[in-house]
């Protein structure tokens, strides 16, 4: 499926139906004051195209995928699980960089084991996402899928 080419920069693909994942995206939106990081739900067409192109699961949303430069998305450059979280936090700058540095201290195998454990329990603890408006309407532009997908996932400002 062909989509218009968005501007270059990092994109975080996340489970758009997960309450915890949506909350994390909202935290990243607040931390990223420069607006460098963009987002797309794993269930959306652009993320699905990306997952298929790189041989990643298209129906298993147990992990996020960080793409360092969406303009070069045809290249097999991506990070998953906590490596993706750390990269996204670093991209936000400021306090996000501090959180990323703290997470990097923990060995990757331990971080990813904790990530998988949280992944198994996230719907039981945090539930499915209940639509809520974004803090600022202009934040909807940070989602690759556009207004319709943002609305369907309940992230559009009202």
Secondary structure, 3 states (H helix, E strand, C coil): CCCCCCCCCCEEEECCCEHHHHHHHHHHHHHCCCCCCEEEECCCHHHHHHHHHCCCCCCCCCCCEEECCHHHCCCCCCEEHHHHHHHHHHHHCHHHHHHHHHHHHCCHHHHHHHHHHHHHHHHHHHCECCCCCCCCHHHHHHECCHHHHHHHCCCCCC
